[in-house]
Amino acid sequence: MAGTSERKLRTIIIGAGMAGLLAGIRLKMRGDSDFTIYEKGDRVGGTWRENTYPGLTCDVPAHAYTYSFAYNPEWSAFMAPGPEIREYFEDMATRYDVRDHFRFNSEVESCEWRDGMWHIRTSDGIEDSGNVLVAATGVLHHPSYPDIEGLDQFAGACFHSARWDHSVPLDGKRIGVIGTGSTGVQIVSALAGRASKLTHLQRTAQWIMGRPGKTYTDEDKRAFRDDPALIEAVRNNPEGAANRERFLEAVINPESPAHEELENLLLQQLHDRVQDPVLREKLRPNYRAACKRLIFANDYYDAVQHPDVDVETRQIERVEAGGVRLKDGTLIELDVLVLATGFHADRFVRPMTMKGEGGADLNELWSQVPRAYFAVTVPKFPN
């Protein structure tokens, strides 16, 4: 109709990881420039900024782990290492001209909906308001520390995997790693052969699947640059899609032939790659495959068979100045203790407070079961 004009909206984005950066890029693409991306860290990257540990690798194929409008022909491998992923997001921020919209080292502490606007307050004293609020906060940035007696008494270097201390020398040291998830497996795989003694302290054995280990040659990269359709083919590989459907069937239905096939495959890989029957039994899970997230790793079974690597399944009693004391009285002497114990993935937007219409508190609303329409919008929290 004549005389009407498009309403101009101001957008506030919280988080400069993969999702927050994408939100800013999409706004730029449609000609919107009235937005700010608040980030508690000092640069973009999200979980790929938080995690910098040795061996860090994505378990999603690299060509699928990109924005659909910005393929990257320069990936070095089918599964990309963390530093390359961080570099990719840094490049996206520059290429799509969103750097002027970042406010780094500025953690959003509270968000409140009032008078038809979102009002936020940050740790560095900023107060801002906008029509639209995008909480791209992720869940892999609040480290979970184990409740182990004496952890603060350890005389050596002790740190969480997501707070890796790169000033600590590792070569020739006695290193202990607590945690057998993807992070712990990648760290042990990377440090085997570097430490004088490497002990992987295991509470729960994991189902481990070999991942495609293809590295891309210069010729591969040149081909990807010259013909983006090749990248499209990798992203939309019909065989890969069929395998994903089969895998999903195995995960969803533990009584299905697909689940039996998956578990048999994983047990066969364990049997074929680990020669010592005692070690093999330590590494064999006592629960069904896919009850927990599978670990994708090529090098772990080789790493734990290195002469200077032990998998320790006896229970931890406490941590002492000299190392980890087991319940049977054994002391594992250590110089470095790494806590690969995951994140508080259930905290969602916390510690930030978010109040919607009528004072509705998102943390309270999600305290039992988090729900959102298409995983995006929540009643009483307008956008």
C-alpha positions in Angstrom: 0.0 0.0 0.0 1.1 3.5 -0.7 2.5 5.4 2.3 3.7 2.3 4.2 7.3 1.6 5.0 9.2 -1.4 6.4 9.6 -1.4 10.1 13.2 -1.0 11.2 14.2 -3.4 14.0 17.3 -3.5 16.2 18.7 -6.9 17.0 20.9 -8.0 19.9 22.8 -11.2 19.4 24.4 -13.0 22.4 27.4 -15.1 21.4 29.9 -15.1 18.6 30.1 -18.8 17.9 28.9 -20.5 14.8 25.2 -19.6 15.4 25.6 -16.0 16.6 28.0 -15.2 13.8 25.6 -16.7 11.3 22.8 -14.5 12.6 24.9 -11.4 12.1 25.9 -12.5 8.6 22.3 -13.1 7.6 21.3 -9.7 8.9 24.0 -8.1 6.8 23.0 -10.0 3.7 19.5 -8.6 3.9 20.7 -5.1 4.4 20.2 -4.8 8.2 23.1 -3.2 10.0 21.4 -2.2 13.3 22.7 -5.1 15.4 25.3 -5.9 18.0 26.9 -9.2 18.8 27.9 -9.4 22.5 30.6 -12.0 23.2 32.1 -12.8 26.6 35.4 -14.0 25.0 38.0 -12.0 23.1 37.3 -13.3 19.6 34.8 -15.3 17.5 34.6 -19.1 17.5 32.4 -20.3 20.3 33.3 -23.8 21.5 36.2 -23.7 19.0 37.6 -20.7 20.9 37.0 -22.3 24.3 38.7 -25.5 23.4 42.3 -25.5 22.2 43.6 -28.8 23.6 46.0 -31.1 21.7 44.3 -33.4 19.2 41.1 -31.2 19.0 39.1 -32.5 16.0 35.5 -32.1 14.8 33.6 -35.4 14.4 31.4 -33.9 11.7 32.7 -34.0 8.1 34.4 -30.7 7.4 32.6 -29.9 4.2 29.3 -30.4 6.1 30.5 -28.2 9.0 30.4 -25.0 7.0 27.8 -22.4 6.1 25.8 -23.4 3.1 26.7 -20.2 1.3 30.4 -20.3 2.1 32.1 -23.6 1.2 35.8 -24.0 2.2 37.9 -25.8 -0.4 41.0 -25.5 1.9 40.1 -28.1 4.6 43.1 -30.3 5.3 41.1 -33.4 6.1 37.7 -35.0 5.9 37.4 -34.3 9.7 38.9 -30.9 10.3 41.2 -30.0 13.3 40.0 -27.3 15.7 42.5 -24.6 14.6 41.2 -24.7 11.0 37.6 -24.4 12.2 38.5 -21.3 14.3 40.3 -19.9 11.3 37.2 -20.5 9.1 34.9 -18.5 11.4 37.5 -15.7 11.7 37.5 -15.6 7.9 33.7 -15.5 7.8 33.6 -12.5 10.2 35.9 -10.6 7.9 34.5 -11.7 4.6 30.9 -10.8 5.5 31.9 -7.5 7.2 30.4 -8.1 10.6 33.5 -7.3 12.7 32.3 -3.8 13.5 29.3 -5.3 15.2 31.1 -7.3 17.8 31.6 -6.2 21.4 34.1 -8.6 22.9 34.9 -9.3 26.5 31.3 -8.2 27.3 29.3 -10.9 29.0 25.5 -10.4 29.0 24.3 -10.9 32.6 20.6 -10.2 32.3 17.9 -9.8 29.7 14.4 -8.4 30.4 11.4 -7.9 28.2 9.5 -4.7 29.1 7.7 -1.9 27.2 7.8 -4.0 24.0 11.6 -4.2 23.9 14.4 -6.4 25.1 16.7 -4.7 27.6 20.1 -6.2 28.4 22.9 -5.5 30.9 26.5 -6.7 30.5 29.4 -7.4 32.8 31.3 -4.3 31.6 28.4 -2.0 32.5 26.7 -1.7 29.1 22.9 -1.3 28.9 21.3 -1.9 25.5 17.9 -2.5 24.1 16.5 -4.0 20.9 13.3 -5.4 19.3 14.8 -8.8 18.7 17.0 -10.9 20.9 19.0 -13.9 19.7 20.5 -16.1 22.4 23.2 -18.0 20.5 24.9 -19.0 23.7 25.6 -22.7 23.1 26.1 -25.3 25.8 29.8 -26.2 25.6 31.4 -23.3 27.4 30.8 -23.9 31.2 33.4 -26.5 32.3 32.2 -29.3 34.6 34.8 -30.0 37.3 34.8 -33.5 38.9 33.9 -33.7 42.6 37.1 -35.4 43.7 38.6 -34.9 47.2 41.9 -33.0 47.2 41.8 -31.7 43.7 43.1 -28.3 44.9 46.0 -30.0 46.7 47.8 -31.3 43.6 51.3 -29.8 43.4 51.6 -30.1 39.6 49.7 -28.4 36.8 46.0 -29.2 36.8 43.5 -27.7 34.4 40.3 -28.5 32.6 40.6 -29.4 28.9 38.6 -26.3 28.0 41.0 -24.1 29.9 44.2 -25.7 28.5 47.3 -24.1 29.9 49.7 -24.0 26.9 52.5 -22.7 29.1 52.8 -26.2 30.7 55.4 -28.4 29.1 54.2 -31.9 28.3 57.1 -33.7 26.7 58.7 -36.2 29.0 56.1 -35.6 31.8 53.9 -38.0 33.8 50.4 -37.0 32.6 47.0 -38.2 33.9 43.8 -37.6 32.0 40.4 -38.0 33.7 37.5 -38.5 31.4 36.8 -40.9 28.5 34.5 -38.8 26.3 35.5 -37.5 22.9 37.9 -34.9 24.5 39.7 -37.4 26.7 40.1 -39.8 23.8 41.5 -37.1 21.5 43.9 -35.8 24.2 45.3 -39.3 25.0 45.6 -40.0 21.2 47.6 -36.8 20.8 49.9 -37.2 23.8 50.8 -40.9 23.5 54.5 -41.0 22.7 55.1 -37.5 24.1 54.7 -38.2 27.8 57.1 -40.3 29.8 54.0 -41.9 31.3 50.4 -41.3 30.3 47.6 -42.6 32.4 44.0 -42.5 31.1 41.8 -42.7 34.2 38.6 -44.4 33.1 35.3 -44.7 34.9 33.2 -45.8 32.0 34.4 -47.5 28.8 33.2 -45.9 25.6 31.9 -47.3 22.3 34.5 -46.1 19.8 34.1 -46.1 16.0 36.9 -45.4 13.5 36.3 -42.2 11.6 37.2 -41.5 8.0 40.8 -40.4 8.2 41.3 -39.0 4.7 43.6 -36.0 4.3 43.1 -33.7 1.4 46.0 -33.2 -0.9 46.9 -30.0 -2.8 45.3 -31.6 -5.8 42.1 -32.3 -3.9 41.9 -28.7 -2.7 42.6 -27.3 -6.2 39.8 -29.5 -7.5 37.4 -28.2 -4.8 38.4 -24.6 -5.7 37.9 -25.2 -9.4 34.6 -27.1 -9.1 32.4 -26.4 -6.1 30.1 -29.1 -7.3 32.6 -31.6 -5.9 32.1 -30.1 -2.4 28.3 -30.4 -3.0 28.8 -34.0 -3.8 30.7 -34.6 -0.5 28.0 -32.8 1.4 25.1 -34.7 -0.2 26.7 -38.1 -0.8 23.9 -40.6 -1.2 25.8 -43.4 0.5 26.5 -41.1 3.4 22.9 -40.2 3.7 21.9 -43.9 3.6 24.5 -44.7 6.3 23.1 -41.8 8.5 19.6 -43.2 8.2 20.9 -46.7 9.2 22.8 -45.2 12.1 19.7 -43.2 13.3 17.7 -46.4 13.1 20.3 -48.1 15.3 20.3 -45.3 17.8 16.5 -45.0 18.0 15.6 -48.7 18.1 18.0 -50.9 20.1 16.0 -54.0 19.1 16.6 -53.3 15.4 18.9 -55.3 13.1 20.7 -52.0 12.5 21.6 -51.7 16.1 22.9 -55.3 16.2 24.9 -54.6 13.1 26.4 -51.4 14.6 27.3 -53.1 17.9 28.9 -56.1 16.2 30.9 -53.7 14.0 32.2 -51.8 17.0 33.1 -55.0 18.9 34.9 -56.3 15.8 36.9 -53.1 15.5 37.9 -53.4 19.2 38.9 -57.1 18.8 40.8 -56.5 15.6 42.8 -53.5 16.8 43.5 -54.3 20.5 45.7 -57.4 20.9 45.9 -57.7 24.6 42.8 -59.4 26.0 43.1 -57.7 29.4 43.2 -54.3 27.8 40.5 -55.2 25.4 38.2 -56.2 28.2 38.9 -52.8 30.0 37.9 -51.0 26.8 34.7 -53.1 26.2 31.6 -51.2 27.4 29.1 -53.0 29.6 26.1 -51.2 28.1 24.5 -51.1 24.6 26.1 -49.2 21.8 24.6 -45.7 21.3 23.2 -45.4 24.8 25.8 -42.6 25.0 27.2 -40.6 22.2 29.6 -42.7 20.1 33.3 -41.6 20.1 34.7 -41.2 16.6 38.5 -41.8 16.7 41.1 -43.5 14.6 44.2 -43.3 16.8 42.9 -44.1 20.3 43.3 -47.9 20.2 46.8 -47.5 18.9 47.6 -44.9 21.6 46.5 -47.0 24.5 48.8 -49.8 23.3 51.8 -47.6 23.4 54.3 -48.9 26.0 54.1 -45.7 28.0 50.3 -45.5 28.2 48.0 -47.2 30.8 44.3 -47.4 31.0 43.4 -47.3 34.7 40.0 -48.6 35.6 40.4 -48.7 39.4 38.4 -46.1 41.2 39.9 -42.8 42.3 39.9 -42.2 46.1 41.3 -38.6 46.1 44.0 -36.3 44.5 47.1 -35.6 46.5 50.1 -33.3 46.0 52.0 -36.1 44.2 49.2 -37.5 42.1 46.0 -39.6 42.1 45.4 -42.0 45.0 43.2 -45.0 44.0 40.8 -46.7 46.4 43.1 -49.7 46.7 45.9 -47.4 48.0 47.9 -47.2 44.8 49.4 -43.7 44.1 49.7 -42.8 40.4 52.5 -40.2 40.5 51.8 -37.3 38.1 53.3 -34.0 36.9 50.2 -32.9 35.0 46.6 -33.7 35.6 44.0 -32.9 32.8 40.3 -32.9 33.6 38.5 -33.9 30.4 35.2 -34.0 32.3 32.9 -32.1 30.0 30.5 -29.2 30.4 27.4 -28.2 32.2 25.4 -28.7 29.0 22.1 -28.3 31.0 22.7 -24.7 31.9 21.5 -23.3 28.6 21.5 -19.5 29.0 22.8 -19.6 32.6 24.3 -17.8 34.5 22.5 -15.1 32.5 19.0 -14.3 33.7 16.3 -14.0 31.2 12.9 -12.5 32.1 10.0 -12.5 29.6 6.4 -11.3 29.7 5.0 -10.9 33.2 8.4 -11.7 34.7 8.5 -15.3 33.3 12.0 -16.7 34.1 13.5 -18.9 31.3 15.8 -20.7 33.7 12.8 -21.7 35.9 10.7 -22.6 32.8 13.4 -24.9 31.6 14.5 -26.3 34.9 12.8 -29.7 34.3 12.4 -30.0 30.5 13.5 -27.4 28.0 11.0 -26.8 25.2 10.9 -24.4 22.3 8.9 -24.2 19.1 11.2 -25.5 16.3 14.0 -25.2 19.0 13.9 -21.4 18.4 11.0 -19.6 20.1 9.5 -19.9 23.6 6.0 -18.6 24.8 6.2 -15.4 26.9 9.6 -14.5 25.4 8.6 -12.4 22.3 10.7 -11.8 19.2 
